[in-house]
Amino acid sequence: MNLETCPGCGAAFPRCDGPMHPYMVSSPACWAAFGEVLAREYSEPALLSIHRLSVDAYAVQHPGSPCRQSIQSVGVHLIRLCLFLEHGLAPDRANEAMLAAGRIKHTFSWLEPPSALGAVTVHDVLQATETSAHAAMVRRWAQSAWDAWGPHHDRVRQWLVQSNNSFKQNPLPGPA
């Protein structure tokens, strides 16, 4: 089997042709695998609570190049991972978190991606076919992706404080 390594997350997939995300750098097979993960999550109500972790983990493992869209995407997804993993953000507040982060995304700067973007990838999630195993693997994936960006955690936490300050009506959880 002819394998191709994803230039984003580093996972190996059988080579295939197909679409890719417009600014997240991935292989076509990795992008297709992510689509399969999303389809599974949308079709299984028990997985909806972890769905946004999948989106965030994939986004920060495929950061793209230093353009405005990539900078803002990585920033808002890292903020939401921080909120989920360090502050226990409830899934029903995830959209509020993205809206709050979106209000300040124009202030984000490029974060040099780490050399390794996490040991757990979309490939691992795809292999976890049982609902409970899928959910557990997504949590591991999100933690792995967040941990990989460790050198930038302080900057992300600063952005979180700024986004929280722009969201006075119903504040998001602050830094621990």
N, CA and C of each residue as an Amber inpcrd file, in Angstrom:
protein
   528
   0.8450000  -1.1810000   0.0000000   0.0000000   0.0000000   0.0000000
   0.8940000   1.2490000   0.0000000   0.5710000   2.1980000  -0.8240000
   1.3420000   3.4120000  -0.9770000   0.8650000   4.4440000   0.0510000
   1.6490000   4.6660000   1.1060000   1.2620000   5.5890000   2.1680000
   1.8160000   6.9800000   1.9160000   1.0730000   7.9550000   2.3790000
   1.4710000   9.3530000   2.2810000   1.3630000   9.9620000   3.6760000
   2.3860000  10.6940000   4.0720000   2.3790000  11.3560000   5.3780000
   1.7220000  12.7190000   5.2520000   0.7660000  12.9840000   6.1360000
   0.1040000  14.2890000   6.1330000   1.1100000  15.3590000   6.5420000
   1.2430000  16.4400000   5.7650000   2.1910000  17.4940000   6.1160000
   1.7660000  18.2990000   7.3450000   0.5230000  18.1320000   7.7800000
   0.0600000  18.8110000   8.9860000   0.3630000  17.9870000  10.2170000
  -0.4340000  16.9600000  10.4500000  -0.3480000  16.1760000  11.6820000
   0.7120000  15.0960000  11.6530000   1.1810000  14.7040000  10.4770000
   2.2130000  13.6790000  10.3710000   1.6860000  12.2550000  10.3090000
   0.3700000  12.0650000  10.3160000  -0.2030000  10.7200000  10.2310000
  -0.0320000  10.1710000   8.8230000   0.1080000   8.8440000   8.7290000
   0.2600000   8.1880000   7.4350000  -1.0690000   7.5840000   7.0060000
  -1.4480000   7.8680000   5.7800000  -2.6920000   7.3690000   5.1860000
  -2.3850000   6.8200000   3.8030000  -3.2190000   5.8950000   3.3280000
  -3.0680000   5.4760000   1.9270000  -3.2280000   6.6950000   1.0100000
  -2.3470000   6.8080000   0.0600000  -2.3780000   7.9410000  -0.8710000
  -3.7030000   7.9590000  -1.6270000  -4.2620000   9.1550000  -1.7670000
  -5.4820000   9.3110000  -2.5600000  -5.5350000  10.7270000  -3.1130000
  -6.3520000  10.9080000  -4.1020000  -6.6230000  12.2350000  -4.6390000
  -7.9140000  12.7230000  -4.0280000  -8.0480000  14.0130000  -3.9130000
  -9.2810000  14.5580000  -3.3840000  -9.0830000  15.9670000  -2.8810000
 -10.1560000  16.5410000  -2.3740000 -10.0830000  17.9260000  -1.8940000
  -9.3170000  18.0370000  -0.5800000  -8.9190000  19.2430000  -0.3070000
  -8.2690000  19.5710000   0.9600000  -8.8710000  20.8840000   1.4550000
  -8.6450000  21.1730000   2.7000000  -9.1080000  22.4410000   3.2680000
  -8.3620000  23.5850000   2.5820000  -9.0080000  24.7400000   2.4000000
  -8.3550000  25.8320000   1.6720000  -7.1320000  26.4420000   2.3620000
  -7.0600000  26.4320000   3.7120000  -5.8700000  27.0220000   4.3390000
  -5.2420000  26.1620000   5.4240000  -5.8840000  25.0710000   5.8180000
  -5.2420000  24.1150000   6.7250000  -4.4530000  23.1440000   5.8530000
  -3.1700000  23.0170000   6.0970000  -2.3290000  22.1670000   5.2670000
  -2.4780000  20.7150000   5.7190000  -2.9550000  19.8690000   4.7820000
  -3.1180000  18.4420000   5.0660000  -2.9630000  17.6660000   3.7690000
  -2.9540000  16.3560000   3.9040000  -3.0310000  15.5140000   2.7150000
  -4.5100000  15.3070000   2.3960000  -4.8370000  14.9890000   1.1470000
  -6.2410000  14.7060000   0.8240000  -6.8020000  13.5600000   1.6740000
  -5.9910000  12.5520000   1.9490000  -6.4660000  11.4080000   2.7370000
  -6.7300000  11.8050000   4.1870000  -5.9240000  12.6770000   4.7400000
  -6.1470000  13.1380000   6.1110000  -7.4300000  13.9600000   6.1810000
  -7.6390000  14.8250000   5.2150000  -8.8600000  15.6240000   5.1710000
 -10.0850000  14.7160000   5.0360000  -9.9690000  13.6740000   4.2370000
 -11.0730000  12.7140000   4.0820000 -11.3130000  11.9610000   5.3930000
 -10.2480000  11.6050000   6.0950000 -10.3880000  10.9190000   7.3890000
 -11.1110000  11.8160000   8.3840000 -10.7730000  13.0970000   8.3780000
 -11.4550000  14.0400000   9.2700000 -12.9410000  14.1020000   8.9210000
 -13.2630000  14.0920000   7.6350000 -14.6630000  14.0710000   7.2130000
 -15.3910000  12.8370000   7.7360000 -14.7040000  11.6910000   7.7630000
 -15.3180000  10.4690000   8.3060000 -15.5550000  10.5980000   9.8090000
 -14.6000000  11.1920000  10.5110000 -14.7650000  11.4090000  11.9550000
 -15.9620000  12.3260000  12.2020000 -16.0550000  13.4040000  11.4450000
 -17.1790000  14.3230000  11.6110000 -18.5110000  13.6430000  11.3100000
 -18.5590000  12.8350000  10.2730000 -19.7930000  12.1260000   9.9320000
 -20.2120000  11.2090000  11.0790000 -19.2520000  10.5260000  11.6600000
 -19.5620000   9.6540000  12.7990000 -20.1230000  10.4730000  13.9560000
 -19.5100000  11.6140000  14.2280000 -19.9550000  12.4450000  15.3610000
 -21.3390000  13.0420000  15.1110000 -21.6130000  13.4500000  13.8930000
 -22.9260000  14.0090000  13.5820000 -24.0300000  12.9510000  13.6050000
 -23.6670000  11.7090000  13.3310000 -24.6820000  10.6610000  13.2750000
 -24.9140000   9.9720000  14.6180000 -24.0810000  10.2590000  15.5970000
 -24.2080000   9.6160000  16.9090000 -24.4040000  10.6840000  17.9800000
 -25.6360000  10.8510000  18.4820000 -25.9050000  11.9040000  19.4770000
 -24.9800000  11.8660000  20.6970000 -24.5300000  10.6840000  21.0890000
 -23.6500000  10.5730000  22.2500000 -22.2830000  11.2200000  22.0020000
 -21.9540000  11.4940000  20.7520000 -20.6530000  12.0930000  20.4320000
 -20.7170000  13.6090000  20.2470000 -21.8930000  14.1760000  20.2840000
 -22.0010000  15.6190000  20.0480000 -21.2590000  16.4380000  21.1040000
 -21.1640000  15.9370000  22.3220000 -20.4890000  16.7070000  23.3700000
 -18.9820000  16.8250000  23.1440000 -18.3930000  15.9260000  22.3630000
 -16.9450000  16.0000000  22.1210000 -16.6220000  16.4880000  20.7050000
 -17.6530000  16.7380000  19.9210000 -17.4510000  17.1310000  18.5210000
 -16.5190000  18.3420000  18.3800000 -16.7290000  19.3480000  19.1820000
 -15.9180000  20.5660000  19.0200000 -14.4540000  20.3190000  19.3760000
 -14.1970000  19.3630000  20.2700000 -12.8050000  19.0030000  20.5560000
 -12.1390000  18.4510000  19.2950000 -12.8890000  17.6770000  18.5170000
 -12.3480000  17.1430000  17.2550000 -12.0010000  18.2730000  16.2990000
 -12.9010000  19.2210000  16.1740000 -12.6770000  20.3550000  15.2720000
 -11.4550000  21.1530000  15.7290000 -11.3680000  21.4100000  17.0180000
 -10.2410000  22.1900000  17.5460000  -8.9170000  21.4500000  17.3700000
  -8.9090000  20.1520000  17.7080000  -7.6690000  19.3750000  17.5880000
  -7.2030000  19.3220000  16.1390000  -8.1200000  19.0710000  15.2210000
  -7.7350000  19.0090000  13.8170000  -7.1760000  20.3570000  13.3600000
  -7.8460000  21.4250000  13.7200000  -7.4130000  22.7550000  13.2690000
  -6.0100000  23.0890000  13.7500000  -5.6990000  22.8010000  15.0050000
  -4.3720000  23.1930000  15.5100000  -3.2830000  22.2170000  15.0810000
  -3.6710000  21.0220000  14.6170000  -2.6690000  20.1060000  14.0660000
  -2.4300000  20.3470000  12.5740000  -3.1820000  21.2470000  11.9880000
  -3.0390000  21.5900000  10.5690000  -3.0300000  23.1140000  10.4360000
  -2.0200000  23.7700000  11.0400000  -2.0570000  25.2260000  11.1780000
  -1.8730000  26.0220000   9.8960000  -1.3930000  25.4230000   8.8540000
  -1.2240000  26.1810000   7.6170000   0.0070000  27.0730000   7.6620000
  -0.0660000  28.1710000   6.9180000   1.0550000  29.1040000   6.8160000
   0.6510000  30.4460000   7.4260000   1.6230000  31.3250000   7.6410000
   1.3070000  32.5960000   8.3150000   0.4790000  33.5650000   7.4740000
  -0.7830000  33.2340000   7.2810000  -1.7160000  34.1580000   6.6560000
  -2.8000000  34.4750000   7.6820000  -3.5360000  35.5400000   7.4560000
  -4.5400000  36.0030000   8.4270000  -5.5280000  34.9000000   8.8070000
  -6.0420000  34.1410000   7.8450000  -7.0120000  33.0800000   8.1530000
  -6.4110000  32.0180000   9.0610000  -5.2040000  31.5880000   8.7560000
  -4.5490000  30.5650000   9.5820000  -4.2670000  31.0840000  10.9790000
  -3.7630000  32.2970000  11.0740000  -3.4540000  32.8940000  12.3720000
  -4.7080000  32.9380000  13.2380000  -5.7970000  33.4040000  12.6690000
  -7.0400000  33.5380000  13.4310000  -7.6350000  32.1800000  13.7650000
  -7.5710000  31.2460000  12.8350000  -8.1090000  29.9120000  13.0720000
  -7.3680000  29.2280000  14.2240000  -6.0610000  29.1920000  14.1420000
  -5.2820000  28.5510000  15.1980000  -5.5450000  29.2450000  16.5340000
  -5.6080000  30.5610000  16.5310000  -5.8510000  31.2980000  17.7730000
  -7.1680000  30.9450000  18.4330000  -8.2580000  30.9780000  17.6810000
  -9.5630000  30.6990000  18.3020000  -9.6800000  29.2340000  18.7180000
  -9.0930000  28.3310000  17.9500000  -9.1700000  26.9170000  18.3240000
  -8.2930000  26.6110000  19.5390000  -7.1450000  27.2620000  19.6570000
  -6.3260000  27.0770000  20.8590000  -7.0200000  27.6590000  22.0870000
  -7.6800000  28.7930000  21.9290000  -8.4320000  29.3700000  23.0500000
  -9.5090000  28.3990000  23.5110000 -10.2260000  27.8320000  22.5680000
 -11.3060000  26.9220000  22.9610000 -10.7480000  25.6420000  23.5780000
  -9.6180000  25.1280000  23.0790000  -8.9980000  23.9770000  23.7330000
  -8.6000000  24.3170000  25.1620000  -8.0380000  25.4930000  25.3660000
  -7.6720000  25.9350000  26.7040000  -8.9090000  25.9580000  27.6040000
  -9.9850000  26.5050000  27.1070000 -11.2110000  26.5750000  27.8940000
 -11.7610000  25.1840000  28.2120000 -11.7590000  24.2970000  27.2420000
 -12.2400000  22.9400000  27.4760000 -11.3480000  22.1910000  28.4620000
 -10.0520000  22.2230000  28.2180000  -9.1370000  21.3470000  28.9410000
  -8.6320000  21.9160000  30.2580000  -8.4920000  23.2210000  30.3580000
  -7.9850000  23.8090000  31.6020000  -9.0870000  24.4010000  32.4700000
 -10.2240000  24.7250000  31.8720000 -11.2770000  25.4180000  32.6250000
 -12.6180000  24.6860000  32.6230000 -12.6670000  23.5180000  32.0110000
 -13.8860000  22.7250000  32.0380000 -15.0760000  23.3460000  31.3230000
 -14.8230000  24.0560000  30.2300000 -15.9060000  24.6530000  29.4610000
 -16.9380000  23.5980000  29.0950000 -18.1860000  23.8780000  29.3590000
 -19.2710000  22.9740000  28.9820000 -19.5060000  23.0760000  27.4740000
 -19.7960000  21.9510000  26.8150000 -20.0060000  21.9780000  25.3570000
 -21.0530000  22.9860000  24.9050000 -22.0770000  23.2320000  25.7180000
 -23.1170000  24.1740000  25.3010000 -22.6400000  25.6230000  25.3050000
 -21.4710000  25.8860000  25.8580000 -20.9090000  27.2490000  25.8400000
 -19.8320000  27.4180000  24.7670000 -19.5690000  26.3680000  23.9980000
 -18.4840000  26.4070000  23.0210000 -18.6930000  27.4720000  21.9580000
 -19.9110000  27.6330000  21.4820000 -20.1520000  28.6670000  20.4670000
 -19.9270000  30.0590000  21.0400000 -20.3330000  30.2710000  22.2950000
 -20.0720000  31.5600000  22.9440000 -18.5700000  31.8250000  23.0060000
 -17.8050000  30.7890000  23.3090000 -16.3530000  30.9370000  23.3890000
 -15.7700000  31.3550000  22.0400000 -16.2490000  30.7310000  20.9630000
 -15.7460000  31.0830000  19.6320000 -16.1360000  32.5070000  19.2580000
 -17.3600000  32.9060000  19.5890000 -17.7880000  34.2750000  19.2960000
 -16.9520000  35.2840000  20.0630000 -16.6910000  35.0020000  21.3340000
 -15.8750000  35.9080000  22.1410000 -14.4610000  35.9930000  21.5840000
 -13.8760000  34.8530000  21.2410000 -12.5260000  34.8540000  20.6700000
 -12.5240000  35.5510000  19.3160000 -13.5900000  35.3770000  18.5610000
 -13.6850000  36.0160000  17.2520000 -13.6750000  37.5310000  17.3160000
 -14.1380000  38.0720000  18.4300000 -14.1590000  39.5390000  18.5760000
 -12.7630000  40.1470000  18.6490000 -11.7770000  39.3470000  19.0390000
 -10.4160000  39.8910000  19.1720000  -9.4260000  39.2250000  18.2160000
  -9.9170000  38.3740000  17.3150000  -8.9990000  37.6140000  16.4680000
  -8.1100000  38.4960000  15.5990000  -8.5260000  39.7080000  15.3310000
  -7.6980000  40.6180000  14.5440000  -6.4090000  40.9930000  15.2780000
  -6.3450000  40.7540000  16.5940000  -5.1430000  41.0770000  17.3750000
  -4.1620000  39.9120000  17.4530000  -4.5520000  38.7320000  16.9690000
  -3.6850000  37.5570000  17.0630000  -2.4690000  37.7130000  16.1620000
  -1.3920000  37.0910000  16.5850000  -0.1720000  37.0530000  15.7780000
   0.1830000  35.5900000  15.5060000   1.0330000  35.4020000  14.5220000
   1.4400000  34.0560000  14.1340000   2.1790000  33.3900000  15.2820000
   1.7890000  32.1710000  15.5890000   2.4850000  31.3350000  16.5600000
   3.2330000  30.2750000  15.7650000   4.5280000  30.2480000  15.9050000
   5.3140000  29.2600000  15.1690000   4.8870000  27.8680000  15.6290000
   4.3850000  27.0370000  14.7060000   3.9220000  25.7100000  15.1110000
   5.0600000  24.8810000  15.7040000   4.7300000  24.0630000  16.7010000
   5.7480000  23.1780000  17.2560000   6.2060000  22.1660000  16.2060000
   7.3960000  21.6280000  16.3890000   7.9120000  20.6580000  15.4160000
   7.0760000  19.3870000  15.3940000   6.5070000  19.0110000  16.5200000
   5.5780000  17.8770000  16.6030000   4.2420000  18.4130000  17.1000000
   3.1750000  18.1020000  16.4000000   1.8620000  18.6780000  16.7060000
   0.9760000  17.7690000  17.5560000   1.5740000  16.7440000  18.1360000
   0.8350000  15.8440000  19.0170000   0.9450000  14.4110000  18.5550000
   1.0170000  13.5070000  19.5200000   1.1840000  12.0820000  19.2150000
  -0.1070000  11.4320000  18.7550000  -1.2470000  11.9790000  19.1220000
  -2.5470000  11.4300000  18.7370000  -3.0820000  12.2850000  17.5920000
  -3.6010000  11.6250000  16.5630000  -4.0920000  12.3330000  15.3720000
  -5.4830000  11.8280000  14.9860000  -6.0140000  12.4120000  13.9450000
  -7.3050000  11.9910000  13.4080000  -7.2630000  10.5150000  13.0140000
  -6.1270000  10.0350000  12.6120000  -5.9750000   8.6200000  12.2590000
  -6.3300000   7.7290000  13.4450000  -5.8660000   8.0850000  14.6320000
  -6.1590000   7.3060000  15.8360000  -7.6500000   7.3330000  16.1570000
  -8.2680000   8.4830000  16.0000000  -9.7020000   8.6120000  16.2750000
 -10.4980000   7.7500000  15.3060000 -10.1100000   7.7570000  14.0620000
 -10.8130000   6.9670000  13.0490000 -10.7810000   5.4790000  13.3870000
  -9.7080000   5.0130000  14.0230000  -9.5790000   3.5960000  14.3800000
 -10.4730000   3.2020000  15.5530000 -10.9030000   4.1670000  16.3560000
 -11.7330000   3.9080000  17.5330000 -13.1990000   3.8820000  17.0980000
 -13.7140000   2.7170000  16.7710000 -15.0340000   2.6290000  16.1510000
 -16.1960000   2.5800000  17.1380000 -15.9840000   2.1120000  18.3440000
 -17.0510000   2.1120000  19.3540000 -17.2480000   3.5340000  19.8750000
 -18.4700000   3.9010000  20.1890000 -18.7930000   5.2680000  20.6130000
 -17.9550000   5.7020000  21.8030000 -17.8760000   4.8930000  22.8420000
 -17.1190000   5.2900000  24.0310000 -15.6250000   5.3820000  23.7300000
 -15.1210000   4.4820000  22.8960000 -13.7040000   4.5330000  22.5170000
 -13.4140000   5.7720000  21.6750000 -14.3270000   6.1100000  20.7870000
 -14.1780000   7.3090000  19.9640000 -14.0980000   8.5450000  20.8620000
 -15.0320000   8.6660000  21.7970000 -15.0540000   9.8310000  22.6960000
 -13.7680000   9.9120000  23.5080000 -13.3140000   8.7900000  24.0270000
 -12.0780000   8.7750000  24.8200000 -10.8760000   9.1690000  23.9620000
 -10.8390000   8.6680000  22.7300000  -9.7110000   9.0000000  21.8460000
  -9.7430000  10.4660000  21.4510000 -10.9180000  11.0420000  21.2490000
 -10.9950000  12.4710000  20.9270000 -10.4470000  13.2910000  22.0980000
 -10.7820000  12.9070000  23.3130000 -10.2450000  13.6280000  24.4770000
  -8.7230000  13.5320000  24.5220000  -8.1830000  12.3440000  24.2360000
  -6.7190000  12.1790000  24.1910000  -6.1190000  13.0220000  23.0690000
  -6.7980000  13.0510000  21.9300000  -6.3370000  13.8270000  20.7690000
  -6.2850000  15.3090000  21.1140000  -7.3550000  15.8020000  21.7040000
  -7.4090000  17.2190000  22.0670000  -6.3050000  17.5630000  23.0690000
  -6.1150000  16.7230000  24.0680000  -5.0720000  16.9800000  25.0660000
  -3.6890000  16.9370000  24.4340000  -3.4740000  15.9690000  23.5470000
  -2.1940000  15.8380000  22.8570000  -1.9080000  17.0760000  22.0010000
  -2.9200000  17.5420000  21.2770000  -2.7490000  18.7310000  20.4260000
  -2.4840000  19.9630000  21.2820000  -3.2370000  20.1270000  22.3630000
  -3.0440000  21.2700000  23.2610000  -1.6440000  21.2300000  23.8660000
  -1.2360000  20.0640000  24.3630000   0.0860000  19.9270000  24.9800000
   1.2010000  20.2720000  23.9980000   1.0240000  19.9070000  22.7360000
   2.0550000  20.1840000  21.7250000   2.3170000  21.6810000  21.5770000
   1.2850000  22.4830000  21.7750000   1.4170000  23.9340000  21.6380000
   1.8740000  24.5810000  22.9530000   2.3980000  23.7910000  23.8820000
   2.8270000  24.2760000  25.1920000   3.6700000  25.5410000  25.1910000
   4.6220000  25.6840000  24.2800000   5.4200000  26.9120000  24.2780000
   4.5900000  28.1890000  24.0770000   3.3630000  28.0440000  23.5750000
   2.5190000  29.2120000  23.3110000   1.3390000  29.3320000  24.2800000
   1.2850000  28.4870000  25.2910000   0.1460000  28.5120000  26.2190000
  -0.0410000  29.8730000  26.8880000   1.0490000  30.5170000  27.2900000
   0.9040000  31.8260000  27.9450000   0.2550000  32.8470000  27.0130000
   0.6580000  32.8520000  25.7460000   0.0690000  33.7770000  24.7740000
  -1.4220000  33.4660000  24.5870000  -1.7620000  32.1900000  24.4840000
  -3.1640000  31.7900000  24.3090000  -3.9800000  32.2190000  25.5290000
  -3.4200000  32.0550000  26.7040000  -4.1240000  32.4720000  27.9210000
  -4.3250000  33.9920000  27.9490000  -3.3630000  34.7370000  27.4250000
  -3.5410000  36.1980000  27.3220000  -4.6960000  36.5170000  26.3840000
  -4.7530000  35.8230000  25.2420000  -5.8540000  36.0370000  24.3060000
  -7.1850000  35.6650000  24.9570000  -7.1680000  34.6200000  25.7690000
  -8.3860000  34.2140000  26.4680000  -8.8730000  35.3230000  27.3940000
  -7.9630000  35.9200000  28.1380000  -8.3400000  37.0320000  29.0210000
  -8.9070000  38.1780000  28.1970000  -8.2590000  38.5090000  27.0810000
  -8.7540000  39.5810000  26.2190000 -10.1350000  39.2520000  25.6670000
 -10.3480000  38.0070000  25.2510000 -11.6510000  37.6450000  24.6970000
 -12.7100000  37.6590000  25.7870000 -12.3460000  37.2890000  26.9910000
 -13.2840000  37.3160000  28.1100000 -13.6590000  38.7600000  28.4430000
 -12.7090000  39.6570000  28.3490000 -12.9810000  41.0740000  28.6120000
 -13.9420000  41.6530000  27.5760000 -13.9740000  41.0720000  26.3830000
 -14.8860000  41.5690000  25.3510000 -16.2710000  40.9180000  25.4720000
 -16.4380000  40.0670000  26.4610000 -17.6490000  39.2660000  26.5840000
 -18.2420000  39.4590000  27.9750000 -18.5040000  40.7030000  28.3530000
 -18.8910000  41.0610000  29.7180000 -20.2660000  40.5330000  30.1500000
 -21.2280000  40.3960000  29.2450000 -22.5760000  40.0030000  29.6450000
 -22.6250000  38.6400000  30.3130000 -21.8950000  37.6820000  29.7940000
 -21.9060000  36.3270000  30.3020000 -20.4850000  35.7890000  30.2090000
 -19.6170000  36.1850000  31.1470000 -18.2020000  35.8690000  31.0120000
 -17.9260000  34.3710000  30.9090000 -16.8920000  34.0940000  30.1630000
 -16.3930000  32.7280000  30.0630000 -15.5070000  32.4630000  31.2750000
 -15.2150000  31.2090000  31.5740000 -14.3320000  30.9150000  32.7010000
 -12.9830000  31.5990000  32.4890000 -12.4650000  32.2020000  33.5090000
 -11.1830000  32.8850000  33.4300000 -10.0430000  31.9370000  33.7010000
  -8.8190000  32.4550000  33.6460000  -7.6480000  31.6130000  33.9150000
  -7.7190000  31.0350000  35.3180000  -7.2500000  29.8210000  35.4350000
  -7.2560000  29.1290000  36.7380000  -6.1900000  29.6970000  37.6550000
